[in-house]
Amino acid sequence: MSMKTNWTAANIPSQIGRRALITGSNSGIGFETALALARGGAEVILPARTQAKADDAAARILKQVPSAQLYPEILDLAVQASVQAFASRMIERFPGQSLDLLINNAGVMALPTREVTEDGFERQFATNYLGPFALTGLLLPSMKQRAGSRVVTVSSGASNQGRIEFDNLQSERAYKPFQTYAQSKLSDLIFARELQRRLKAVGSPILSTAAHPGYAVTNLQADHLGLGMKVMLAVMKPFLSQDAAHGALPTLYAAVAAEAAAGGYYGPDGFAEAKGYPTDASIPKNALDGTVAKRLWLESERLTRVKFGALSDVL
């Protein structure tokens, strides 16, 4: 992508009359994405794990955008029942084709010990991948069937280190915190590309895109990393990191830029894609295998019990 100018939030076209749903919108990149879209005039649905966190995010946005139309909501992506209940509430509150943007942003990173959710899934894989997969399937019928409608899935530079191990998807054989995170984020990228392939196959105008924030300083890193990793990040931080507002730019580009392509993947343009302005991100080799993508899709439908209607039948 040859960009004559550095794309920033100032380049976001008017979002008036558009409705966006951003998971994990109470902090970090999700919050900055929600704030920027609210500034552009979008109605924003703000799900967080608790009503208090969602309400707090709404209050912080309203301080900066007093006219913002916001819907704070509860959603725990790690719990399939919560995903189902949230999707049902959305369909009831906003019937028909009522959603312009679905941004799958929420995530957890490198939990030090393996945790299992009430569904029996490993927590990182459940939160970062299976939850967004199910949410997208449940809300796809609510997406407006027109140009401009997009599903954006936030991956990570860590996907470069990821491998899809079908005999260890839940890290049941071996739990390595970062490797498990990398697999979940690689799954997100594979899903975004496979979703686009299936949307195109049925002639849908909805685009599926993906983004990664580079090395953005958010509370995602702070919470769960071991001492060695924390020391290394502290050393790298001044050279490679950017704040959450800059980290949100690739996601915003994937969501609203006219130049963003079907199945595109966007990240920062600086050294090692760690910081900078949005540009085409390098797609890891492990994300390019169509056989793996189809198998992961089938396995995800089996685990979540969510089907994508006509898209499920695309071979």
N, C-alpha and C positions, 0 to 999 in steps of 0.2 A: 504494500500500500504506500504509494508515494504521497506523503502529506506535505502540502505547501505550508500549512500552518500547524502549530501545536494545538491539538483539540483539547478544549477545557470545558468546564460546566457552562461557560458563557456561550458555547456552541449548541447547547440543548435547544431544539426547536420548541415552540409553544406546546405544552402538554394539556392545555385547556380542553375539557371534554373527554379526557382519557382517564382510565382507572388502572392503577398499578398495585400489585400485591408483591411485597418484598419480605421474604422470610429473614429472621434475624435482624430486624430493622431497629432494634433497641440499642445497638452499639456498633462501633467500628465502621466497617465498609457498608454494611446494611443501613445504618443510620444515615451516613453521608449520602448514600444513594437515595434514600427516602426524602431527605432534606432537599436535595437538588431537584428531584422530580416535583416535590410540593412547590418549590420556588417557581418551577415552570408552569404551574397551574394544574397539575394532575391531582385527582383524588387518590389518596394513598391508604391502602389497607396495611396495618402495622401489626403483624402477629409476633408475639414473644411467648416465652415459656410460662410467664405469669401475667395476670392482668395488670399488676402493679408496674412491671417492667414496660409493658406496652403503653400504659397510661403515661408513664414518665417520658417515654420517647415522644409521644404525641405532645406533651406539655413543652418539651424542649424545642420541637419543631415550631409550635405555635408562637413561641417567644420570638422566633426569627421570621416566621411567615404567618402573621396573625389571621390571614384569610384562608389558611390551609384547610382543606376538607380531609379529615383523617378518621380512620376507623381502627382504634386499638383492639386487638383480638388475642385470644389464647391459642397457642399451637406448640406442641412438643413433637418435633419431627422424629424423635427416637421411639415414639409410641404410635403404632399403627392405628389404634383406636382413637387417639387424639387427632391424627391426620384425617381419618374418616369423619369424625365429628365436626372438625373445623370446615372441611370441604362441604359437608351438608349445610352448615350454617351459612356459608358463603352463597351456595346455590339458592337457599331460601331468601336470603337478604337481597341478593342481586340476581334475580331470575333471568333466564335466557342467556344470550350471548352478550356478556356485560363486562368482560375483562380485556384490556388492551395489552397489559404487560404482566407476566408472571416471572419474578426474579428469584431463583433458587439460590439464596446466598448463605443461609445459616449453616454453621458448622462447628465441630469441636476438633481439637488438634492434639494428637500424640498423648492420649491419656496414659499415665505411667503404668497402670495395671489394667488387665483385660476386664471389662465390665460387660455384663449381659443384660439386655433390656427385658421387659416383661414378655416380649414376643419371642425371646430366646435368641435375639440377634446381638452380635458384638456392637457396642455402643457407637464407635466411630463410623462403622459401615452403615449402621441403622440411621444415624443422624445425618451424615454427609451424603449418603447415596440412596438408601432404600426409602427414606422419608420423602425426599424430593421426587423420586421416581413415582411413588404412589400419589403424591399431591398433584403432580403434573397430569397423571392419568385421570384423576378424579375431576380436575378443573379444566381439562382441555375442551370439553363440550361448552364451557362457559366463555371460552376465548372468542372474540369477534373474528368472524371469517372474512378478514380483509387485510390489505396491505398495511403494514404498520404494527400488526399484532405480533408479539414476540414472546418466546420463552427463552430466558437467559439462565444458564446454569454456570455458577461460579466454581471453577476448578482451582488449581494451584500449581505453581512451578514444581511442587513436590511430585506432581503426576509424572515428571520425567524419570523419577526413581521407582515408579509404581509397576507392579506386575499383577495381572489378574490370575489368581490361583484358585481355580474352581474347586479344588479339593481342600481349600483353606480360606474360603471367602469370609468366614466368621472368625478367622485367626484361631481356630480351635486346635490346630496342630502346633502352631507356634505363634506367640504374640510378641511382635516387635513394634513398639509404639509408633515409631515414625514410618515403618514399612506398611503398617496397617492404615495409617493416615494416607500415605501415598497411593495405596490401592484404592481407597475410597474416592480420592480425588481424580485418579485415572478413570475410575468407573463413571464419574460425573462427565468427564470429557467424552468418553466413548458414548455415553447416553445422549449427550447433546447432538453429536454427529449422527447417531443412528436415528434419533427422533427426526432430524432434518431429512434424512433419507426417506423415512416413512411418510412424513408430511408431503414431500415432493411426489412420492409415488401415488398418493391419492389426490393430487392436485390442490392441496390446501395452500392458501396464501400466507398462513402463519409461518414465521421463521423461527428456527431454533438456532441460537448462537451460544457461545461460551466465552468466558473471560477469566483472567487471573489477575490478582492485584499487585503482583511482584512481592517485594518484601515490605509490607505495610505494617507500621507499628500499631497493633491493636491488642485488646486484652486476650485475643486468641492465643498469642504466643506466651503471654505472661503466666497463664494459669498452671500449666501442667508440665513444663519442660524440666529435664534434669539439669544439674549444676553445670556440667560440661557444655551442654547446648546453650545454656543461658550466658555463660562466659563468652563463648564464640560469637553469639548474636550481639552481645554488648560491644565486642571489639569491632564487629562489622557495621554496626548500626549507623555511625556517622557517615560512612562512605556509601552504603547501599540502600538505606531505608528511606521511606517517605511516610508522610502522615496518612491517616485514613481517608481524608478528603481527596488526596491525590491517588491513593490506592483504589478509590471508587471509580476513577475515570474510565478504566477499561470496561467495567460493568455498565456504566452509563452509555459508553460508546456502543457496546453490543446491544443495548436496549433501545437506543433512540437515533443513533447516527444514520443518516440516509445511505452512507457509504458502507455500512456494515453488511456483510454478505451472508447469504443462507449457509448455515454450517460453519460460519467464521469463528475464529478463536483469537481473542485480543488480550494483549498484556502491555506492560510498559516498554518503551523503546530504548532504555538505557542499558548499560553493561549488565550482562547476564539476566536481562529482563527483570531487574530488581526494582528499578525506579524509572520515572520518566513519563512521557505522554503516550496515549494509546496507539498501538500499531499491531500489525499481524503478529501473533505469537507463534513460536515454533511448536509444531504438534509432535509429541513424542511418538517414536516408531510403534510403541506398544498400543497406541490409540488407533492405529490404522488398519488393523486386521478385521475385515468384515465378518469373518466366521466367529471370532471372539465376540464381536458386537451383538450378533444375532443370538448367540448362546447366553450372553449376559442378560439380554432383554428377556428371553424366555425364563431364565432362572429368577429374574427380578419379579416377573409376573407371578411366578409360582410362589415365591416367598411372601410377597405383599398381597397376593390374591386380587390385584388390580389389573384389569385389562384396558387396553386403549382403543376399544371399538374397532373400527375399520383398520386402524394402524396395526393392530395385533395380527391381522391376516396378511400383511405385506411380507412377501418372502425375501 
